[in-house]
Amino acid sequence: MNKQQRHQIFVRFHEQNPHPTTELVYHSPFELLIAVILSAQATDVGVNKATAKLFPVANTPQGILGLGLDKLKEHIKSIGLYNSKAQNIMKTCDLLVKNYEGEVPGKREELESLPGVGRKTANVILNTAFGEPTVAVDTHIFRVANRTGLAKGKTPLAVEKALLNNIEPKFLKDAHHWLVLHGRYVCTARRPQCNRCIIQDLCEYPDKNLS
């Protein structure tokens, strides 16, 4: 895929959705952090249902610690892997209180030192909460980048590096959200909706579903 194709892809994404954002519901960097930790192998819809009950009760590290592990589990038990996620959240809250005065740090190394926070989660926080031009490569972005030819790679990190190299700086802050939404609703895993795709003429996928 050449530079002009990549440029046109993001021009169209921008025209269709000038101000993209996450579908996770949050009102602070901490709420976003908890929501993203919970979202691993879970849907945003499911996470939002759980946090709609959790956040009114506890939406700070101190509040979660005061709630306690058992009550936290009660609030998030509808989400997959909730036992391990609850334990990670409690440990993360403890570190935030002890090391960061209860605030979510804005540096990658510090974010990745928190239990339950890997590179992908750190990238989401850096991009969505702090406005940094990063791309968090989840299953949707990995699929879209490889399928379209936008950024090919055998690992999420390889795709991330290729995207950061291939996407123009003016599009980079919003690229994460555009690609996630495109993969979630149009360029789906089993049956991509190529017939209603705004970039299908630019995409290099050989088996387009145009019926």
Secondary structure, DSSP 8 states (H G I E B T S, - for coil): --HHHHHHHHHHHHHH-SS---SS--SSHHHHHHHHHHHTTS-HHHHHHHHHHHTTT--SHHHHHHH-HHHHHHHHTTSTTHHHHHHHHHHHHHHHHHHHTT----SHHHHHTSTT--HHHHHHIIIIIT--------HHHHHHHHHHSSS--SSHHHHHHHHHHHS-HHHHHHHHHHHHHHHHHTS-SSS--GGG-TTTTT---TT----
